Amino acid sequence: MRITKVTTKTGDDGKTSLGDGQRITKNHPIINALGDLDHLNSIIGWAEAASSNKIYSQELKNIQQDIFNISGDISLPDSDTALLSLDRIDYLEEKIKEMSNDLPPLKEFILPGGSEFNSRLHIARTTCRNSERSLVAMHQKQERNDLHAKYLNRLSDYLFLLARVVKLKKNQEEEHWELNK
């Protein structure tokens, strides 16, 4: 599906079209999931804008493509499309493994924050969890592609670890949660 016109006025009645032309209400679980994925994609772009590392920037742009692929799959609910491939989950799992090996073990919850890039990664992580919850709610109402939920679950882990790696490379100490502070 290609966007040829931004203002169509067809949504003025509270309905919108999916990629297959099906009309549904704008508060339908599919639209909520698509909106949260769009929000996540924007937040990841915002995080990428604060990165000075070309490798991290490219990884985040690739993730944005993955999120568009998930959205494409969702917007064609009765299709056999499979825009997101299993190898993208495998890739995230490999990156998670690599980053985990380079980090000290966690003994306590850490406070999100640090550099601008680091803080944006934490916001992307929590936005990813929101997207995952919307996707689960959508899956309760219709048939599901389990790769989507698995991808988002791995993505939030990836973003968490990347934020930790960025902080470590900046020689910043992680601040831990202190009970009853």
C-alpha positions in Angstrom: 0.0 0.0 0.0 1.3 3.4 -1.0 0.2 6.7 0.4 -0.9 8.9 -2.5 -3.0 11.4 -0.5 -2.7 12.4 3.1 -6.1 14.1 3.6 -8.9 11.8 2.3 -11.7 12.8 4.7 -12.8 9.2 4.8 -12.0 9.0 8.5 -14.3 11.8 9.5 -16.9 9.2 10.6 -14.6 7.6 13.2 -13.5 4.7 10.9 -10.3 4.0 9.0 -9.2 1.5 6.4 -6.7 -1.3 6.8 -4.3 -2.2 4.0 -6.8 -4.6 2.5 -9.5 -1.9 2.3 -11.5 -3.2 5.3 -13.1 -0.4 7.3 -12.9 -0.5 11.1 -13.4 1.9 13.9 -10.4 4.0 15.0 -10.6 2.5 18.5 -10.4 -1.1 17.3 -7.6 -3.2 18.9 -5.9 -3.4 15.5 -5.8 0.4 15.2 -4.6 0.7 18.8 -1.8 -1.7 18.1 -0.9 0.0 14.9 -0.9 3.4 16.6 1.4 2.2 19.4 3.7 0.7 16.9 3.8 4.0 15.0 4.6 5.7 18.3 7.4 3.2 19.0 8.8 3.8 15.6 8.9 7.5 16.1 10.5 7.2 19.5 13.2 4.9 18.1 13.8 7.5 15.4 14.1 10.1 18.1 16.6 7.9 20.0 18.6 7.3 16.8 18.8 11.1 16.2 20.8 11.4 19.5 23.3 8.6 18.6 26.8 9.5 17.5 27.6 5.8 16.8 27.0 4.8 13.2 26.6 1.1 14.1 23.9 1.8 16.7 22.2 4.3 14.3 22.0 1.7 11.5 20.7 -1.0 13.9 18.0 1.4 15.1 17.0 2.2 11.5 16.8 -1.5 10.7 14.6 -1.9 13.7 12.3 0.9 12.4 12.0 -1.1 9.1 11.1 -4.2 11.2 8.4 -2.2 13.0 7.0 -1.1 9.6 7.0 -4.8 8.6 5.0 -5.8 11.7 2.6 -2.9 11.0 2.2 -4.1 7.4 1.4 -7.6 8.5 -1.2 -6.4 11.0 -2.8 -4.0 8.5 -3.5 -7.0 6.2 -5.2 -9.3 8.7 -6.7 -11.9 6.3 -3.5 -12.1 4.2 -0.7 -14.6 4.3 1.8 -11.9 4.2 4.9 -12.4 6.3 6.9 -9.2 6.2 8.7 -9.8 9.4 11.1 -12.8 9.2 12.4 -15.0 11.9 15.9 -14.1 11.1 15.3 -10.6 12.6 14.4 -12.2 15.9 17.5 -14.3 15.6 19.5 -11.2 15.0 18.1 -9.5 18.1 18.8 -12.6 20.2 22.4 -12.6 19.0 22.9 -8.9 19.8 21.3 -9.5 23.2 23.8 -12.3 23.9 26.8 -10.2 22.8 25.8 -7.3 24.9 25.0 -9.4 27.9 28.5 -10.9 27.7 30.0 -7.4 27.8 28.0 -6.2 30.8 28.4 -6.7 34.5 25.5 -8.8 36.0 22.6 -6.9 37.4 22.1 -7.2 41.1 19.3 -4.6 41.4 17.0 -2.5 39.3 18.8 0.4 37.7 17.5 4.0 37.3 16.9 4.9 33.7 18.9 7.8 32.5 22.3 9.0 31.7 23.2 10.7 28.4 20.6 12.0 26.0 20.9 8.9 23.8 20.8 6.6 26.8 17.7 8.2 28.2 15.9 8.0 24.8 16.7 4.3 24.6 15.0 3.8 28.0 12.0 5.7 26.7 12.0 3.5 23.5 12.2 0.4 25.7 9.1 1.4 27.8 7.3 2.4 24.6 8.1 -1.0 23.2 6.5 -2.6 26.2 3.3 -0.5 25.6 3.3 -1.7 22.0 3.7 -5.3 23.2 0.7 -4.9 25.5 -1.5 -3.5 22.7 -0.4 -6.3 20.4 -1.4 -8.9 23.1 -4.8 -7.2 23.5 -5.3 -7.3 19.7 -4.3 -11.0 19.6 -7.0 -11.8 22.1 -9.6 -10.6 19.5 -8.2 -12.1 16.4 -5.8 -14.7 14.9 -2.2 -13.9 15.7 1.3 -14.0 14.3 3.4 -15.1 17.3 6.6 -13.6 15.6 5.3 -10.1 16.3 5.0 -10.5 20.1 8.2 -12.4 20.2 10.0 -9.7 18.3 8.7 -6.9 20.5 9.6 -8.9 23.6 13.2 -9.3 22.4 13.3 -5.7 21.2 12.6 -4.3 24.7 15.4 -6.5 26.0 17.7 -5.3 23.3 16.9 -1.6 24.0 17.5 -2.1 27.7 20.9 -3.7 27.1 21.9 -1.2 24.5 21.1 1.6 27.1 23.4 -0.2 29.6 26.2 -0.6 27.0 26.0 3.0 26.0 26.3 4.1 29.6 29.2 1.7 30.2 31.0 3.0 27.1 30.6 6.6 28.4 32.2 5.5 31.7 29.0 6.4 33.6 28.0 4.4 36.7 24.7 2.7 36.8 22.5 4.0 39.6 20.7 1.3 41.4 17.3 1.4 43.0 17.6 1.8 46.8 14.8 0.3 48.9 13.2 2.9 51.2 15.3 5.8 50.0 
